Amino acid sequence: IFFRQVGMFLRPLSSRYSSVACLRHVPQSRFRATAVDTAFHALDVNKDGTICRDDFHAALEHLKDDELKPFLSNVTGAVKESTQASTKGALITRTLTTAEVTVSKIFPAGFGWQTASAVAATAGLEGTEVGFFVMTGAGDMLGVGLGHSLYYYAKSLLGYKVDMEKEVNNGIFLGTAAFFSGFAWQPIFNFLTLHGFQTTMVGTGMGCGFMFFVGLRFARAIYAGRLRGIWHSNHANLKDDVGLSLAVGGATGMFVGTDVSFGAENYLAPIVGIPETASTVGSAAIAGSSTALGFVGVQAVQNTVVPAGKNWLD
C-alpha cells in the first residue's frame, strides 16, 4: 500500500520508465513487482540503490498539502490496521497456547500434588515433615512430566506431527522445576498460615513461583547438552523463565484457596475449596482446577499487556 501510494503521487518523477504506461495490461504479480520497483527508483533520488531520509524528503517535496494528507492517511492507516491485526492474532495464539499448557501441565500438577499428599498422609507423614514435602514435590513433578508427555503422545495419535523425544525431554525439564515448587509449597504455607488467608495466598504464590524459577535454571544447568531441545541459560530464556514462573506463582497461590480451614476469610472456598467429605480423586480434581484457574488468571494478564515477541509463549 505504501509503495502504491508513493507511485501514484510520484509518477512525474518516473516517467522515463516506459513500463509504467502499460502497467494495467501486466498480470497482477508482475504489476506488483514492477510498481514496487518503479516506486523505489522514484524515491531513490541520488540513484545509489538505497533510500535515505533525504531521498524521501526530496521525492515528496512536490506534493501539495491536499495531496499529501490522503497519502499520509492511507499509509498510516495501513500500518495501524496491520498492527491491530497482528496484535489480535497474537492474542488468539497466546490464548490457545495458554489453554494447551493448562490442560497438559498445570491441571496435572495440582492433581499430582494433591494425590501425593493423600498417599503421604496414608503413609503416616505429617504436613510438617520433610518426607511429606518430598512426596508432594514428586507428585507435582510426575503430574507435569507425565501430563506433558502423554498430551503430546495423544496429539501424535491424532495425526499431529510431534517430536516425541523432544517433548519427553521438555516434560523432564518442566517436571524437575515443578519438583522445586511442589516441595516448597507446604513449608511456605505452614510458615505464613498464621498471618491470614490473603497474606498466605500471595506469599505462597510468590515463594513457589520463585522456587519454580530456581528449578528451571537448575534444570537447564544439568540437562542442557544432555537432553535435546533443552538450552543452556541465557538472557533470552531468562526472561521466558521469569514469565512462566510468574504464571506458576498464580497457580500455586490459587491452590491456597483449596484449604477451607481459613473459614470465612477464604473467599475462594466456594470456588476451589476442598470439603472434608471429598474423595481422594475429587480432592485431586478440585486441586487441579485451582491451579488451572490461578495460572490462567495471571497468564491472561501477560497475554494482554506483554508486547509481541516478549511473552514466553511467543
C-alpha positions in Angstrom: 0.0 0.0 0.0 2.8 2.3 0.9 4.6 2.0 -2.5 1.3 2.0 -4.4 0.6 5.4 -2.9 4.1 6.7 -3.5 4.0 5.5 -7.1 0.7 7.3 -7.6 2.0 10.6 -6.4 5.4 10.3 -7.8 4.6 9.3 -11.4 6.0 12.5 -12.8 9.4 11.5 -11.4 9.3 8.1 -13.0 8.0 9.0 -16.5 11.2 7.7 -18.1 10.2 4.2 -17.2 8.2 3.2 -20.2 6.7 0.1 -18.4 4.5 2.5 -16.4 2.4 3.4 -19.4 1.2 -0.2 -19.8 1.0 -1.4 -16.2 -2.7 -2.1 -16.4 -2.0 -4.8 -19.0 0.6 -6.6 -16.9 -0.6 -9.6 -14.8 -1.2 -8.9 -11.1 2.0 -10.5 -9.8 4.1 -8.7 -12.5 2.2 -5.5 -11.8 3.1 -5.5 -8.2 6.8 -6.3 -8.8 7.0 -3.5 -11.5 5.1 -1.0 -9.4 7.3 -1.6 -6.3 10.5 -1.4 -8.4 9.3 1.8 -10.1 8.4 3.5 -6.8 11.7 2.5 -5.4 13.6 4.1 -8.3 11.5 7.2 -8.0 12.3 7.6 -4.3 16.0 6.8 -4.8 16.8 10.3 -5.9 20.6 10.0 -6.0 20.4 6.5 -7.5 22.7 4.9 -5.1 20.4 1.8 -4.6 19.3 2.9 -1.1 16.5 5.2 0.2 17.6 7.6 2.9 15.7 10.3 4.7 17.0 13.0 2.3 15.8 10.9 -0.7 12.3 10.5 0.8 12.0 14.3 1.6 13.2 15.2 -1.9 10.8 12.8 -3.6 7.8 14.2 -1.7 8.7 17.9 -1.9 6.5 18.5 -5.0 3.3 17.2 -3.3 0.8 19.8 -2.3 -0.9 19.7 1.2 -4.2 18.4 -0.3 -2.2 15.6 -2.0 0.0 14.8 1.0 -2.8 14.4 3.5 -4.6 11.5 1.8 -1.2 9.9 1.2 -0.3 10.0 4.9 -3.8 8.9 5.9 -3.6 5.8 3.6 0.0 4.9 4.7 -0.5 5.4 8.5 -4.0 3.7 8.3 -2.5 0.6 6.6 0.2 0.4 9.3 -2.3 0.8 12.0 -4.6 -1.9 10.6 -1.6 -4.2 10.1 -0.5 -3.7 13.7 -4.0 -4.2 15.1 -4.4 -7.4 13.1 -1.0 -8.7 14.3 -1.9 -7.9 17.9 -5.3 -9.6 17.7 -3.7 -12.7 16.0 -1.0 -12.8 18.7 -3.6 -12.7 21.5 -5.6 -15.5 20.0 -2.5 -17.6 19.6 -1.4 -16.9 23.1 -4.8 -17.8 24.5 -4.8 -21.1 22.6 -1.3 -22.0 23.8 -2.3 -21.0 27.4 -5.2 -23.4 27.2 -2.9 -26.2 25.9 -0.3 -25.6 28.7 -3.1 -25.6 31.3 -4.6 -28.9 30.2 -1.3 -30.7 29.7 0.7 -29.4 32.7 -1.0 -27.1 35.2 -4.1 -29.1 36.0 -2.0 -32.3 36.2 0.4 -30.5 38.6 -2.3 -29.7 41.1 -3.9 -33.1 40.6 -0.5 -34.8 41.2 0.4 -32.8 44.3 -2.9 -33.4 46.0 -2.8 -37.2 45.2 0.7 -37.4 46.6 -0.4 -35.6 49.7 -3.1 -38.3 50.3 -0.5 -41.0 49.7 1.9 -39.3 52.2 -0.9 -39.0 54.8 -1.8 -42.7 54.4 1.9 -43.5 55.0 1.7 -41.6 58.3 3.6 -38.5 57.2 2.6 -35.1 58.6 2.4 -31.9 56.7 5.4 -30.6 58.7 7.8 -33.4 57.8 10.4 -33.3 55.1 9.2 -36.7 53.8 5.8 -35.1 53.1 7.5 -32.2 51.2 9.4 -34.7 49.1 6.3 -36.8 48.3 4.2 -33.8 47.2 7.2 -32.4 45.2 7.4 -35.8 43.5 3.6 -35.8 42.8 3.9 -32.3 41.3 6.8 -33.4 39.1 5.1 -36.5 37.9 1.9 -34.6 37.1 3.8 -32.1 35.0 6.2 -34.6 33.3 3.7 -37.3 32.6 0.9 -34.8 31.7 3.1 -33.1 29.1 4.4 -36.3 27.6 1.0 -38.0 27.4 -0.6 -34.9 26.0 1.8 -34.8 23.1 1.6 -38.5 22.6 -2.1 -38.2 22.3 -1.6 -35.4 19.7 0.7 -37.7 17.7 -2.0 -40.4 17.6 -4.4 -37.8 16.2 -2.1 -37.2 13.3 -0.2 -34.1 14.5 3.5 -34.0 13.8 5.2 -34.4 17.2 8.8 -34.9 18.0 8.3 -37.2 21.0 11.9 -37.4 22.1 12.0 -33.6 22.3 8.6 -33.4 24.1 9.6 -36.1 26.7 12.8 -34.1 27.3 10.6 -31.0 27.8 8.5 -32.9 30.2 11.5 -34.0 32.3 12.8 -30.4 32.2 9.5 -28.8 33.4 8.8 -31.7 35.8 12.2 -31.0 37.5 11.2 -27.4 38.0 7.8 -28.4 39.3 9.5 -30.6 42.0 11.1 -27.4 43.4 7.8 -25.5 43.7 5.9 -28.6 44.8 8.4 -29.3 47.5 8.3 -25.7 48.7 4.5 -25.2 48.8 3.7 -26.9 52.1 6.6 -25.4 54.2 5.9 -21.9 52.8 2.2 -22.4 53.5 3.0 -23.6 57.1 5.1 -20.5 57.7 2.6 -18.0 56.5 -0.7 -19.6 57.6 -0.9 -17.7 60.9 -0.9 -14.4 59.0 -4.2 -14.9 57.4 -5.6 -16.1 54.1 -4.7 -13.2 51.9 -1.1 -13.0 53.0 -0.7 -16.8 52.8 -2.1 -16.9 49.3 0.1 -14.1 48.0 3.2 -15.2 49.9 2.9 -18.8 48.9 2.4 -17.8 45.2 5.4 -15.6 45.2 7.6 -18.1 47.1 6.6 -21.1 44.9 6.9 -19.0 41.7 10.5 -18.1 42.8 11.2 -21.8 43.5 9.9 -22.8 40.2 12.2 -20.3 38.5 15.2 -21.7 40.5 14.1 -25.2 39.3 14.1 -24.0 35.7 17.6 -22.6 35.9 18.8 -25.7 37.8 17.3 -28.0 35.2 18.9 -26.0 32.4 22.3 -26.4 34.1 22.0 -30.2 34.3 20.1 -31.1 31.2 21.4 -28.6 28.6 23.8 -30.5 26.3 22.4 -33.8 27.6 18.8 -33.7 26.6 17.9 -32.5 23.1 15.8 -29.3 23.0 16.9 -28.0 26.4 19.0 -24.9 26.1 21.7 -23.5 28.4 20.7 -20.5 30.4 20.9 -17.2 28.5 19.4 -13.8 28.6 16.5 -14.7 26.2 15.3 -17.7 28.2 15.9 -15.9 31.4 13.0 -13.6 30.5 10.9 -16.6 29.3 11.6 -18.4 32.6 10.6 -15.4 34.6 7.3 -15.0 32.7 6.4 -18.7 33.1 7.3 -18.6 36.8 5.0 -15.7 37.4 2.1 -17.7 35.9 3.1 -20.7 38.0 3.1 -18.4 41.0 -0.5 -17.6 40.2 -1.3 -21.3 40.1 0.3 -22.1 43.5 -1.2 -19.0 45.1 -4.7 -20.1 44.0 -4.0 -23.5 45.4 -4.1 -22.0 48.9 -7.8 -21.5 48.2 -8.4 -25.2 48.5 -7.8 -25.0 52.3 -11.2 -24.5 53.9 -9.6 -24.2 57.4 -9.4 -20.4 57.0 -13.1 -20.3 57.4 -15.0 -17.2 56.0 -11.7 -15.5 55.4 -11.1 -17.8 52.4 -13.3 -16.1 49.8 -12.1 -18.7 47.2 -13.5 -21.6 49.2 -16.9 -21.6 47.3 -15.0 -22.0 44.1 -12.0 -24.2 44.8 -12.4 -25.2 48.5 -11.9 -28.9 49.2 -14.5 -30.1 51.7 -13.6 -32.8 54.2 -16.1 -35.2 52.7 -14.4 -35.1 49.3 -12.9 -38.3 47.9 -9.2 -38.6 47.0 -10.0 -38.3 43.3 -12.5 -35.5 43.9 -10.0 -33.6 46.0 -7.3 -34.0 43.4 -9.6 -32.8 40.6 -10.5 -29.7 42.7 -6.8 -29.1 43.4 -6.0 -29.3 39.7 -8.9 -26.9 38.9 -7.5 -24.4 41.4 -4.0 -24.4 39.9 -5.5 -24.1 36.4 -7.6 -21.1 37.4 -4.6 -19.3 39.0 -2.4 -19.9 36.1 -4.9 -18.8 33.5 -5.6 -15.6 35.5 -2.0 -14.4 35.7 -1.2 -15.6 32.2 -4.2 -13.8 30.7 -2.7 -10.5 32.0 0.6 -11.3 30.4 -1.0 -12.2 27.2 -2.8 -8.9 27.1 -0.1 -6.4 28.2 3.3 -8.0 27.1 4.3 -6.8 23.6 4.5 -9.3 20.7 7.7 -11.4 20.8 8.3 -10.6 24.5 5.9 -13.1 26.0 7.4 -16.5 27.0 4.6 -18.1 24.9 5.8 -16.4 21.8 
